[in-house]
Amino acid sequence: MEETRVKRRIVLVPVPAQGHVTPMMQLGKALQSIGFSITVVQTQYNRVTSSKDFSDFRFLTIPGSLTDSDLKNLGALQFLLKLNQTCGESFKHCLGQLLKEQDNNDDIACVIYDEYMYFSQAATKEFQLSSIVFSTTSATAFVCRSVLAKVNAEVFLIDIKDPELQDKVFPGLHPLRYKDLPTSAFGPLESLLKLYSEVVNTRTASAVIVNSVSCLESSSLTWLQRELQVPVYPIGPLHIAASAPSSLLEEDRSCIEWLNKLKPSSVVYISLGSLALMETKDMLEMAWGLSNSNQPFLWVIRPGSIPASEWTESLPEEFTKLVSEKGYIVKWAPQMEVLKHPAVGGFWSHCGWNSTLESIGEGIPMICRPFTGDQKVNARYLESVWRIGFQLEGELEKGTVERAVKRLFVDEEGAEMRKRAIGLKEKLEASVRSGGSSFRSLDDFVNSLKMKNSM
Ligand code: UDP
């Protein structure tokens, strides 16, 4: 009888952005812990370095790929489209080299690529390797992309701007309204629809892995399973299952000492993730509202997040005065540690999918201020499906900021949200434990690789 040989190397291709790198590295860690060796193929821009946390990972860089200044000049959407146009050949070369090196004990079980790095497919197919799509957003955002990729673009481009439609539910996407759809602040809608049609085209991929969990998104996962015609494995939230510190910016840990001095569940943590921007006037209204709320706050102000300003130098003196009493500002925080800290009681967030999962994973209710794309989808779910947060819509004004903080920290409604968030936290933890839905899903995925590779 022919001996079954299990292939043990997995090649990962992350998008070079924090919100994508983090879950991809967590996936790598999860797979490594069950015996796979991991090779990460990266572009020149935003590389994860081989630190002690990833000393067993191999990192390869695709030469000639786009750089930091390309991102600034092109904008995020065009950057992604261009990346996919330019990286195919060098990736093929890189994969070819890897295959030449391999010996019988260490060959490639599959290539797992971020859905936005779809250039990976061609070379993977050419070398007859198994290719797997990894989606780092919510399953519902994936459903939205699939639906939007098929809309009549001409009609949609008009409808999406129609003020009368904004509060109406988009057909087939209940409870998402037109205004919740994942349109982008980073480029024209036409480019976005083009990108979505590429991204949802899973081509010859043999499976899709999603960083989500059935207790959060059961109906969207069922939809994907039905429509995609390949197995869909919801194996998240990966940050609970696997620790993989992969911050691209330096974390300021002094905020943990600051938190240590504060009462349990008293602090508002504010962060808008790695890409969102904020106008000076909004910063000022927020500072006033936070200060008037009397609740202490830890605020991440990322360098470059205020347009035309390196960091906070464009903010008036008044801002510094307002935040100095009850607030603490850092450029980048160890977010997971912050959310775990007993002093943190609420998260003012842009609702990126990682931040959303990390907040739910700690039972922290949220004030939702989505900026772009899938963040709007997540915010809608946080507010109306999971009911562990609420959206702050329209112009930011100090009075509404103050009321929002009080709603979360003082009102009975906020306490109810916190209770529900803690309930969900327990469900998430159970899902990644032995026997839980995500645990089983990861197991099924690994078994599917064994079957494929032993044929
Ligand atoms: N993050 C962090 N420190 C910060 C702000 C964010 O470590 O000060 C991390 C956060 O924990 C999350 C990621 O950056 O894992 C942001 O991903 P998300 O999907 O929430 O948003 P994006 O940056 O993609 O908009």
Residues whose N, C-alpha, C, O or C-beta is under 5 A from the ligand:
A	BS01	UDP	Q18 G19 T22 S271 L272 G273 S274 L275 V300 W332 A333 P334 Q335 M336 G352 W353 N354 S355
